[in-house]
Amino acid sequence: MSGKSLELRKFVAPEFIYGTGALSLTGRYAQNLGARKA
């Protein structure tokens, strides 16, 4: 195994929306992220 496999990598994680009332907030969060249609 080479040392290259242990390098840290940057990544983009999606927003996670969960909990009571989360479904009613998904549209607002999608709009904040620039979505026009879902």
Secondary structure, 3 states (H helix, E strand, C coil): CCHHHHCCCCCCCCCCCCCCCHHHHHHHHHHHCCCCCC
